[in-house]
Amino acid sequence: MKRRPDAATIKAGVNPRSFYKAELPEMKEPRRMAGGWVDGGLCPFHADGRAGSFRVHLETGAFCCFACGAKGGDIVAFVQQREGLSFHDALAKLTDDWEV
């Protein structure tokens, strides 16, 4: 049985900028905001009809929605919340989807 990479290896192998560009197709070309945050477009965690409240950090992978309160510190947390997965299942999904 092939051993899965650990969380640090997966996070290092998936660029947050590329990840969010693929996962958030409605996200416009990032315009840097204060502290490295950018407008992420419509929030994928609630029925969002107006862009502007969802932010992503393209260096760390952190995300935050000021409307619904969804937030997390990296792309693993994003996958966990969006897909309803455990930490280990989110790592497995990232490994498979991003060929880490």
All heavy atoms as an XYZ file, in Angstrom:
766
protein
N       0.830     -1.182      0.000
C       0.000      0.000      0.000
C       0.876      1.248      0.000
O       1.808      1.363      0.790
C      -0.914     -0.007      1.227
C      -1.848      1.159      1.297
S      -2.952      0.894      2.708
C      -3.959      2.298      2.539
N       0.599      2.140     -0.908
C       1.383      3.361     -1.035
C       1.089      4.310      0.130
O      -0.069      4.547      0.473
C       1.042      4.050     -2.357
C       1.859      5.273     -2.628
C       1.486      5.871     -3.972
C       2.201      7.187     -4.161
N       1.762      7.871     -5.348
N       2.121      4.845      0.720
C       1.970      5.758      1.848
C       1.665      7.162      1.340
O       2.299      7.658      0.414
C       3.237      5.760      2.680
C       3.088      6.606      3.907
C       4.274      6.521      4.788
N       4.042      7.498      5.855
C       4.806      7.644      6.866
N       5.879      6.910      6.995
N       4.532      8.549      7.779
N       0.686      7.799      1.940
C       0.300      9.167      1.574
C       1.291     10.164      2.159
O       1.809      9.953      3.252
C      -1.084      9.481      2.117
C      -2.155      8.603      1.524
C      -3.113      9.460      0.765
N      -4.196      8.651      0.240
C      -4.637      8.772     -0.987
N      -4.122      9.643     -1.792
N      -5.617      8.030     -1.410
N       1.522     11.277      1.457
C       2.393     12.322      2.005
C       1.763     12.948      3.247
O       0.544     12.922      3.415
C       2.475     13.354      0.878
C       1.833     12.750     -0.315
C       1.037     11.583      0.133
N       2.594     13.525      4.097
C       2.074     14.185      5.286
C       1.524     15.568      4.936
O       1.678     16.045      3.807
C       3.136     14.270      6.381
C       4.335     15.120      5.993
O       4.318     15.770      4.924
O       5.296     15.146      6.761
N       0.881     16.209      5.895
C       0.213     17.495      5.663
C       1.190     18.557      5.160
O       0.867     19.317      4.243
C      -0.487     17.965      6.934
N       2.374     18.633      5.736
C       3.348     19.643      5.325
C       3.761     19.457      3.865
O       3.904     20.433      3.121
C       4.570     19.606      6.241
N       3.944     18.222      3.458
C       4.329     17.929      2.078
C       3.208     18.317      1.113
O       3.452     18.898      0.054
C       4.671     16.434      1.923
O       5.728     16.109      2.823
C       5.079     16.103      0.509
N       1.975     18.014      1.490
C       0.835     18.347      0.644
C       0.678     19.856      0.527
O       0.506     20.395     -0.569
C      -0.447     17.689      1.187
C      -0.326     16.168      1.058
C      -1.684     18.205      0.461
C      -1.360     15.399      1.822
N       0.764     20.556      1.659
C       0.635     22.023      1.632
C       1.746     22.655      0.797
O       1.518     23.621      0.082
C       0.661     22.588      3.045
C      -0.585     22.274      3.835
C      -0.456     22.861      5.230
C      -1.457     22.309      6.177
N      -1.325     22.888      7.521
N       2.947     22.104      0.876
C       4.060     22.626      0.086
C       3.896     22.300     -1.393
O       4.369     23.037     -2.258
C       5.386     22.060      0.605
N       3.197     21.202     -1.693
C       3.051     20.762     -3.075
C       1.888     21.382     -3.828
O       1.784     21.229     -5.045
N       0.996     22.060     -3.111
C      -0.161     22.687     -3.754
C      -0.080     24.187     -3.520
O      -0.244     24.664     -2.404
C      -1.500     22.133     -3.197
C      -2.675     22.788     -3.902
C      -1.560     20.624     -3.346
N       0.174     24.917     -4.573
C       0.273     26.370     -4.489
C      -1.112     26.963     -4.234
O      -2.034     26.698     -5.025
C       0.861     26.907     -5.794
C       0.959     28.397     -5.812
O      -0.041     29.107     -5.883
N       2.178     28.879     -5.746
N      -1.296     27.749     -3.154
C      -2.612     28.322     -2.863
C      -3.182     29.161     -4.011
O      -4.386     29.130     -4.266
C      -2.367     29.175     -1.617
C      -1.211     28.512     -0.941
C      -0.343     28.035     -2.079
N      -2.340     29.881     -4.721
C      -2.819     30.695     -5.846
C      -3.438     29.794     -6.923
O      -4.539     30.044     -7.401
C      -1.683     31.520     -6.440
C      -2.087     32.345     -7.660
C      -0.919     33.139     -8.208
N      -0.503     34.196     -7.323
C      -1.020     35.429     -7.337
N      -1.952     35.739     -8.194
N      -0.587     36.344     -6.494
N      -2.757     28.727     -7.274
C      -3.273     27.789     -8.276
C      -4.510     27.064     -7.763
O      -5.471     26.857     -8.507
C      -2.206     26.754     -8.633
O      -1.075     27.388     -9.174
N      -4.485     26.687     -6.488
C      -5.614     25.987     -5.886
C      -6.877     26.841     -5.958
O      -7.910     26.379     -6.438
C      -5.295     25.634     -4.422
C      -6.462     25.044     -3.690
C      -6.776     23.702     -3.827
C      -7.253     25.829     -2.865
C      -7.856     23.155     -3.158
C      -8.337     25.290     -2.189
C      -8.638     23.946     -2.331
N      -6.799     28.080     -5.504
C      -7.992     28.925     -5.499
C      -8.434     29.321     -6.902
O      -9.625     29.465     -7.154
C      -7.793     30.152     -4.598
C      -7.919     29.798     -3.144
C      -6.879     30.030     -2.255
C      -9.075     29.206     -2.648
C      -7.002     29.701     -0.915
C      -9.199     28.855     -1.309
C      -8.159     29.118     -0.456
O      -8.288     28.772      0.869
N      -7.490     29.443     -7.808
C      -7.867     29.739     -9.192
C      -8.709     28.591     -9.765
O      -9.670     28.811    -10.491
C      -6.617     29.970    -10.035
C      -6.907     30.488    -11.413
C      -5.631     30.881    -12.123
C      -5.966     31.505    -13.448
N      -4.805     32.002    -14.154
N      -8.358     27.358     -9.412
C      -9.100     26.184     -9.886
C     -10.415     25.998     -9.126
O     -11.434     25.658     -9.725
C      -8.239     24.932     -9.748
N     -10.404     26.213     -7.834
C     -11.575     25.958     -7.001
C     -12.613     27.079     -7.041
O     -13.782     26.833     -6.760
C     -11.153     25.730     -5.544
C     -10.357     24.470     -5.333
C     -11.168     23.213     -5.594
O     -12.347     23.158     -5.196
O     -10.613     22.274     -6.183
N     -12.183     28.277     -7.347
C     -13.086     29.433     -7.369
C     -13.072     30.073     -8.751
O     -12.503     31.148     -8.954
C     -12.652     30.464     -6.310
C     -12.541     29.949     -4.878
C     -11.895     30.996     -3.987
C     -13.911     29.544     -4.344
N     -13.700     29.438     -9.725
C     -13.622     29.947    -11.098
C     -14.193     31.354    -11.262
O     -13.824     32.057    -12.195
C     -14.425     28.924    -11.908
C     -15.244     28.184    -10.929
C     -14.525     28.245     -9.621
N     -15.072     31.783    -10.348
C     -15.634     33.129    -10.434
C     -14.697     34.195     -9.855
O     -14.960     35.384     -9.970
C     -16.995     33.190     -9.732
C     -16.948     33.116     -8.223
C     -16.764     31.709     -7.665
O     -16.845     30.721     -8.405
O     -16.529     31.599     -6.447
N     -13.595     33.752     -9.245
C     -12.645     34.704     -8.672
C     -11.945     35.467     -9.789
O     -11.375     34.866    -10.698
C     -11.611     33.969     -7.814
C     -10.663     34.897     -7.087
S      -9.559     34.025     -5.938
C      -8.274     33.497     -7.049
N     -12.008     36.783     -9.712
C     -11.334     37.617    -10.710
C      -9.833     37.560    -10.491
O      -9.361     37.089     -9.457
C     -11.828     39.056    -10.590
C     -13.290     39.197    -10.912
C     -13.732     40.621    -10.753
C     -15.224     40.700    -11.038
N     -15.791     41.976    -10.692
N      -9.100     38.072    -11.465
C      -7.645     38.130    -11.317
C      -7.332     38.877    -10.024
O      -7.810     39.981     -9.803
C      -7.005     38.830    -12.522
C      -5.503     38.823    -12.514
C      -4.903     37.408    -12.500
O      -5.484     36.495    -13.115
O      -3.850     37.231    -11.869
N      -6.575     38.256     -9.149
C      -6.339     38.839     -7.822
C      -5.704     40.224     -7.855
O      -4.758     40.473     -8.581
C      -5.389     37.841     -7.153
C      -5.500     36.600     -7.937
C      -5.900     36.992     -9.321
N      -6.308     41.089     -7.078
C      -5.756     42.416     -6.815
C      -5.422     42.425     -5.332
O      -6.295     42.268     -4.489
C      -6.800     43.483     -7.143
C      -6.224     44.850     -7.320
C      -7.309     45.844     -7.676
N      -7.956     46.271     -6.437
C      -9.267     46.328     -6.232
N     -10.105     45.999     -7.171
N      -9.753     46.717     -5.089
N      -4.152     42.566     -5.021
C      -3.703     42.447     -3.631
C      -4.357     43.499     -2.745
O      -4.459     44.643     -3.093
C      -2.187     42.574     -3.552
C      -1.648     42.209     -2.182
C      -0.157     42.027     -2.186
N       0.276     40.923     -3.030
C       0.287     39.646     -2.661
N      -0.132     39.309     -1.487
N       0.717     38.721     -3.474
N      -4.806     43.036     -1.595
C      -5.412     43.906     -0.601
C      -4.483     43.946      0.613
O      -3.403     43.361      0.594
C      -6.797     43.385     -0.222
C      -7.734     43.256     -1.411
S      -9.257     42.460     -0.977
C     -10.328     43.865     -1.027
N      -4.911     44.564      1.664
C      -4.111     44.688      2.875
C      -3.698     43.326      3.416
O      -4.508     42.408      3.517
C      -4.899     45.446      3.939
N      -2.432     43.184      3.738
C      -1.933     41.968      4.365
C      -1.849     40.747      3.464
O      -1.726     39.634      3.945
N      -1.936     40.913      2.157
C      -1.828     39.783      1.243
C      -3.147     39.108      0.909
O      -3.172     38.126      0.180
N      -4.258     39.603      1.423
C      -5.574     39.042      1.132
C      -6.085     39.552     -0.199
O      -5.764     40.655     -0.607
C      -6.567     39.425      2.233
C      -6.255     38.763      3.534
C      -5.421     39.241      4.512
C      -6.737     37.508      3.997
N      -5.366     38.355      5.548
C      -6.167     37.284      5.265
C      -7.596     36.561      3.465
C      -6.430     36.142      6.003
C      -7.867     35.421      4.207
C      -7.287     35.222      5.460
N      -6.879     38.736     -0.887
C      -7.491     39.137     -2.152
C      -8.972     38.773     -2.131
O      -9.413     37.903     -1.372
C      -6.807     38.478     -3.380
C      -5.339     38.872     -3.469
C      -6.960     36.973     -3.356
N      -9.742     39.420     -2.985
C     -11.164     39.130     -3.130
C     -11.306     37.765     -3.772
O     -10.799     37.517     -4.861
C     -11.820     40.211     -3.984
C     -13.316     40.037     -4.147
O     -13.848     38.987     -3.743
O     -13.949     40.949     -4.675
N     -12.000     36.853     -3.105
C     -12.158     35.497     -3.610
C     -13.404     35.289     -4.440
O     -13.713     34.166     -4.825
N     -14.151     36.356     -4.694
C     -15.384     36.206     -5.460
C     -16.520     35.761     -4.562
O     -16.570     36.095     -3.380
N     -17.430     34.975     -5.104
C     -18.568     34.496     -4.329
C     -18.132     33.424     -3.331
O     -17.335     32.554     -3.662
C     -19.638     33.930     -5.261
C     -20.241     34.901     -6.277
C     -21.218     34.170     -7.190
C     -20.926     36.068     -5.578
N     -18.676     33.496     -2.135
C     -18.339     32.524     -1.097
C     -18.947     31.168     -1.442
O     -20.154     31.074     -1.687
C     -18.859     33.004      0.257
S     -18.561     31.813      1.585
N     -18.145     30.106     -1.440
C     -18.671     28.772     -1.742
C     -19.364     28.093     -0.555
O     -19.863     26.982     -0.692
C     -17.405     27.998     -2.136
C     -16.322     28.649     -1.346
C     -16.687     30.111     -1.289
N     -19.422     28.765      0.585
C     -19.976     28.152      1.789
C     -21.407     28.576      2.106
O     -21.993     28.073      3.059
C     -19.067     28.435      2.985
C     -17.695     27.862      2.802
C     -16.631     28.678      2.452
C     -17.465     26.507      2.932
C     -15.364     28.150      2.262
C     -16.201     25.966      2.738
C     -15.154     26.788      2.401
N     -21.960     29.515      1.346
C     -23.363     29.889      1.505
C     -23.891     30.401      0.166
O     -23.125     30.617     -0.765
C     -23.556     30.929      2.623
C     -23.065     32.309      2.298
N     -21.741     32.683      2.403
C     -23.734     33.408      1.874
C     -21.622     33.958      2.059
N     -22.804     34.415      1.723
N     -25.180     30.574      0.077
C     -25.799     31.051     -1.168
C     -25.477     32.536     -1.330
O     -26.270     33.406     -0.996
C     -27.306     30.823     -1.134
N     -24.307     32.798     -1.825
C     -23.797     34.163     -1.954
C     -24.200     34.748     -3.302
O     -23.924     34.143     -4.335
C     -22.274     34.146     -1.829
C     -21.664     35.494     -1.539
O     -22.406     36.481     -1.483
O     -20.438     35.550     -1.357
N     -24.833     35.888     -3.277
C     -25.235     36.539     -4.514
C     -24.440     37.786     -4.828
O     -24.570     38.363     -5.896
N     -23.602     38.186     -3.876
C     -22.818     39.398     -4.073
C     -21.372     39.161     -3.655
O     -21.100     38.799     -2.522
C     -23.390     40.543     -3.231
C     -24.794     40.924     -3.657
C     -25.345     42.034     -2.809
N     -24.500     43.216     -2.956
C     -24.586     44.256     -2.155
N     -25.433     44.266     -1.160
N     -23.806     45.308     -2.355
N     -20.480     39.361     -4.592
C     -19.054     39.206     -4.289
C     -18.607     40.342     -3.378
O     -19.235     41.387     -3.310
C     -18.246     39.217     -5.588
N     -17.519     40.095     -2.693
C     -16.932     41.137     -1.864
C     -16.724     40.748     -0.421
O     -15.914     41.360      0.262
N     -17.416     39.730      0.046
C     -17.260     39.363      1.453
C     -16.317     38.171      1.661
O     -15.912     37.906      2.783
C     -18.617     39.040      2.076
O     -19.214     37.941      1.423
N     -15.968     37.482      0.598
C     -15.106     36.312      0.716
C     -13.683     36.672      0.323
O     -13.440     37.200     -0.760
C     -15.627     35.171     -0.169
C     -14.902     33.872      0.032
C     -14.998     33.182      1.219
C     -14.135     33.329     -0.981
C     -14.335     31.976      1.408
C     -13.471     32.130     -0.809
C     -13.575     31.445      0.391
N     -12.730     36.395      1.214
C     -11.332     36.718      0.968
C     -10.477     35.462      1.080
O     -10.771     34.562      1.876
C     -10.815     37.723      2.010
C     -11.592     39.014      2.090
C     -11.129     39.954      1.004
N     -11.630     41.298      1.204
C     -12.727     41.780      0.667
N     -13.450     41.012     -0.113
N     -13.107     43.015      0.876
N      -9.421     35.417      0.284
C      -8.442     34.339      0.380
C      -7.050     34.947      0.449
O      -6.806     36.048     -0.068
C      -8.534     33.342     -0.811
C      -9.866     32.628     -0.800
C      -8.305     34.012     -2.138
N      -6.150     34.232      1.086
C      -4.754     34.656      1.173
C      -3.967     33.732      0.261
O      -3.891     32.523      0.515
C      -4.256     34.563      2.605
C      -3.015     35.326      2.849
N      -1.786     34.924      2.374
C      -2.808     36.492      3.498
C      -0.874     35.797      2.740
N      -1.467     36.771      3.428
N      -3.414     34.283     -0.798
C      -2.777     33.463     -1.833
C      -1.402     32.939     -1.467
O      -0.823     32.161     -2.215
C      -2.718     34.239     -3.149
C      -4.077     34.614     -3.721
C      -3.913     35.376     -5.022
C      -4.962     33.399     -3.915
N      -0.880     33.333     -0.327
C       0.410     32.800      0.122
C       0.224     31.692      1.152
O       0.904     30.679      1.110
C       1.272     33.920      0.674
C       1.677     34.920     -0.401
C       2.352     36.153      0.171
O       2.805     36.124      1.335
O       2.410     37.159     -0.553
N      -0.722     31.873      2.072
C      -0.927     30.889      3.140
C      -2.060     29.917      2.848
O      -2.118     28.842      3.439
C      -1.244     31.587      4.470
O      -2.512     32.259      4.351
C      -0.151     32.570      4.858
N      -2.999     30.322      1.988
C      -4.165     29.500      1.708
C      -5.334     29.763      2.643
O      -6.374     29.144      2.521
N      -5.169     30.687      3.585
C      -6.241     31.020      4.522
C      -7.431     31.609      3.762
O      -7.276     32.140      2.659
C      -5.739     32.017      5.563
N      -8.623     31.506      4.350
C      -9.833     32.056      3.745
C     -10.758     32.562      4.838
O     -10.685     32.106      5.985
C     -10.539     31.002      2.885
C     -11.007     29.804      3.661
C     -12.304     29.738      4.152
C     -10.144     28.747      3.916
C     -12.733     28.630      4.886
C     -10.562     27.636      4.637
C     -11.860     27.593      5.126
N     -11.615     33.506      4.480
C     -12.544     34.075      5.446
C     -13.719     34.708      4.713
O     -13.530     35.428      3.733
C     -11.832     35.136      6.287
S     -12.907     35.927      7.494
N     -14.932     34.418      5.178
C     -16.123     35.070      4.648
C     -16.702     35.945      5.749
O     -17.027     35.448      6.836
C     -17.163     34.061      4.186
S     -18.657     34.872      3.552
N     -16.842     37.220      5.469
C     -17.376     38.149      6.456
C     -18.897     38.081      6.530
O     -19.491     38.624      7.450
C     -16.916     39.571      6.139
C     -15.425     39.722      6.206
C     -14.674     39.830      5.048
C     -14.767     39.702      7.413
C     -13.297     39.945      5.103
C     -13.380     39.806      7.485
C     -12.653     39.941      6.327
N     -19.533     37.400      5.597
C     -20.992     37.272      5.603
C     -21.447     36.061      6.416
O     -22.294     36.176      7.296
C     -21.534     37.193      4.183
N     -20.890     34.882      6.124
C     -21.363     33.667      6.797
C     -20.446     33.200      7.922
O     -20.811     32.318      8.692
C     -21.579     32.540      5.788
S     -20.067     31.788      5.141
N     -19.233     33.740      7.983
C     -18.312     33.377      9.056
C     -17.410     32.196      8.767
O     -16.611     31.806      9.621
N     -17.510     31.610      7.585
C     -16.618     30.493      7.240
C     -15.182     31.000      7.223
O     -14.903     32.078      6.701
C     -16.981     29.912      5.883
N     -14.284     30.237      7.826
C     -12.882     30.633      7.817
C     -12.002     29.440      8.115
O     -12.446     28.443      8.680
C     -12.620     31.753      8.821
C     -12.876     31.375     10.257
C     -12.649     32.574     11.158
C     -13.062     32.219     12.588
N     -12.919     33.353     13.472
N     -10.754     29.569      7.683
C      -9.778     28.515      7.919
C      -8.397     29.010      7.576
O      -8.236     30.007      6.871
N      -7.394     28.302      8.043
C      -6.022     28.764      7.911
C      -5.254     28.264      6.709
O      -4.143     28.720      6.467
N      -5.846     27.336      5.934
C      -5.105     26.815      4.791
C      -6.043     26.075      3.837
O      -7.242     25.985      4.093
C      -3.959     25.904      5.241
C      -4.421     24.734      6.105
O      -5.570     24.270      5.940
O      -3.632     24.288      6.945
N      -5.475     25.544      2.771
C      -6.292     24.865      1.768
C      -6.867     23.550      2.285
O      -7.910     23.114      1.821
C      -5.509     24.646      0.449
C      -4.272     23.783      0.675
C      -5.160     25.970     -0.193
C      -3.548     23.381     -0.589
N      -6.211     22.938      3.259
C      -6.750     21.706      3.844
C      -8.069     22.025      4.552
O      -9.066     21.320      4.377
C      -5.749     21.041      4.811
C      -6.349     19.801      5.451
C      -4.446     20.698      4.099
N      -8.088     23.099      5.320
C      -9.315     23.520      6.011
C     -10.405     23.868      5.003
O     -11.586     23.572      5.227
C      -9.028     24.705      6.922
N     -10.033     24.483      3.882
C     -11.004     24.815      2.844
C     -11.661     23.548      2.314
O     -12.884     23.462      2.215
C     -10.315     25.584      1.707
C     -11.238     25.997      0.607
C     -11.875     27.219      0.649
C     -11.469     25.170     -0.492
C     -12.743     27.612     -0.368
C     -12.325     25.543     -1.510
C     -12.956     26.777     -1.458
N     -10.854     22.548      1.978
C     -11.384     21.290      1.446
C     -12.228     20.582      2.506
O     -13.305     20.059      2.195
C     -10.244     20.379      0.933
C     -10.759     18.998      0.572
C      -9.555     21.019     -0.263
N     -11.778     20.580      3.744
C     -12.548     19.961      4.820
C     -13.950     20.554      4.892
O     -14.937     19.827      4.925
C     -11.871     20.192      6.172
C     -10.757     19.261      6.500
C     -10.235     19.541      7.889
O      -9.322     20.338      8.060
N     -10.819     18.888      8.871
N     -14.024     21.886      4.939
C     -15.310     22.548      5.094
C     -16.171     22.437      3.842
O     -17.364     22.176      3.919
C     -15.108     24.015      5.467
C     -14.607     24.180      6.876
C     -14.476     25.630      7.273
O     -15.343     26.449      6.983
N     -13.380     25.966      7.940
N     -15.576     22.640      2.700
C     -16.355     22.630      1.454
C     -16.907     21.240      1.148
O     -18.030     21.095      0.683
C     -15.504     23.123      0.292
C     -16.321     23.282     -0.980
C     -15.560     24.027     -2.017
N     -16.418     24.333     -3.137
C     -15.978     24.797     -4.275
N     -14.686     25.037     -4.432
N     -16.793     25.058     -5.262
N     -16.114     20.208      1.401
C     -16.500     18.839      1.064
C     -17.070     18.066      2.255
O     -17.520     16.935      2.088
C     -15.298     18.081      0.493
C     -14.640     18.739     -0.704
C     -15.527     18.771     -1.928
O     -16.368     17.868     -2.087
O     -15.385     19.707     -2.730
N     -16.994     18.649      3.459
C     -17.476     17.954      4.646
C     -16.621     16.749      5.005
O     -17.134     15.706      5.405
N     -15.312     16.894      4.872
C     -14.386     15.785      5.090
C     -13.606     15.935      6.391
O     -13.444     17.042      6.905
C     -13.383     15.712      3.929
C     -13.942     15.488      2.538
C     -12.838     15.603      1.498
C     -14.632     14.133      2.457
N     -13.087     14.821      6.871
C     -12.160     14.859      7.996
C     -10.819     15.405      7.495
O     -10.585     15.507      6.284
C     -11.954     13.447      8.555
O     -11.215     12.663      7.623
N      -9.940     15.715      8.433
C      -8.616     16.219      8.082
C      -7.887     15.235      7.171
O      -7.376     15.609      6.115
C      -7.814     16.482      9.364
C      -6.427     16.978      9.123
C      -6.190     18.294      8.752
C      -5.337     16.134      9.268
C      -4.901     18.763      8.534
C      -4.044     16.589      9.053
C      -3.837     17.908      8.687
N      -7.864     13.974      7.555
C      -7.138     12.962      6.774
C      -7.772     12.734      5.402
O      -7.061     12.545      4.409
C      -7.032     11.653      7.555
C      -6.168     11.792      8.771
N      -4.804     11.962      8.713
C      -6.476     11.820     10.085
C      -4.306     12.087      9.915
N      -5.298     12.005     10.786
N      -9.093     12.767      5.331
C      -9.755     12.605      4.039
C      -9.501     13.812      3.134
O      -9.368     13.664      1.922
C     -11.256     12.377      4.217
C     -11.570     10.991      4.779
O     -10.687     10.104      4.725
O     -12.691     10.808      5.291
N      -9.429     14.999      3.729
C      -9.109     16.194      2.943
C      -7.688     16.104      2.392
O      -7.439     16.464      1.234
C      -9.277     17.455      3.796
N      -6.759     15.610      3.198
C      -5.381     15.416      2.714
C      -5.356     14.422      1.562
O      -4.669     14.633      0.558
C      -4.473     14.922      3.840
C      -4.169     15.899      4.969
C      -3.313     15.214      6.024
C      -3.482     17.148      4.451
N      -6.120     13.346      1.685
C      -6.173     12.335      0.625
C      -6.758     12.928     -0.657
O      -6.248     12.676     -1.754
C      -7.001     11.135      1.081
N      -7.809     13.729     -0.526
C      -8.420     14.367     -1.698
C      -7.431     15.304     -2.384
O      -7.304     15.302     -3.605
C      -9.690     15.116     -1.310
C     -10.374     15.774     -2.494
C     -11.772     16.210     -2.148
C     -12.467     16.922     -3.291
N     -12.358     16.304     -4.583
N      -6.745     16.118     -1.604
C      -5.753     17.028     -2.184
C      -4.637     16.234     -2.879
O      -4.201     16.593     -3.964
C      -5.153     17.943     -1.107
C      -6.042     19.087     -0.669
C      -5.521     19.711      0.618
C      -6.121     20.144     -1.770
N      -4.200     15.151     -2.250
C      -3.144     14.316     -2.841
C      -3.593     13.760     -4.184
O      -2.846     13.806     -5.163
C      -2.774     13.157     -1.886
O      -2.307     13.700     -0.667
C      -1.705     12.274     -2.489
N      -4.819     13.256     -4.229
C      -5.333     12.672     -5.467
C      -5.615     13.730     -6.525
O      -5.238     13.569     -7.686
C      -6.618     11.890     -5.186
C      -6.378     10.653     -4.339
O      -5.217     10.213     -4.238
O      -7.353     10.152     -3.748
N      -6.259     14.820     -6.133
C      -6.653     15.853     -7.096
C      -5.473     16.642     -7.639
O      -5.478     17.101     -8.780
C      -7.647     16.828     -6.459
C      -9.000     16.194     -6.186
O      -9.218     15.034     -6.592
O      -9.839     16.869     -5.554
N      -4.453     16.835     -6.802
C      -3.316     17.674     -7.190
C      -2.045     16.866     -7.421
O      -0.971     17.429     -7.605
C      -3.101     18.770     -6.133
C      -4.214     19.760     -6.181
C      -5.415     19.671     -5.554
C      -4.245     20.953     -6.940
N      -6.196     20.754     -5.875
C      -5.501     21.560     -6.728
C      -3.342     21.584     -7.790
C      -5.871     22.751     -7.328
C      -3.706     22.780     -8.388
C      -4.953     23.345     -8.152
N      -2.154     15.553     -7.400
C      -1.035     14.656     -7.684
C       0.214     15.007     -6.895
O       1.316     15.141     -7.436
C      -0.750     14.644     -9.184
C      -1.931     14.152     -9.978
C      -1.699     14.189    -11.480
O      -0.592     14.535    -11.923
O      -2.653     13.862    -12.204
N       0.030     15.159     -5.582
C       1.146     15.478     -4.696
C       1.846     14.209     -4.293
O       1.246     13.212     -4.033
C       0.631     16.217     -3.437
C       1.776     16.526     -2.489
C      -0.080     17.482     -3.832
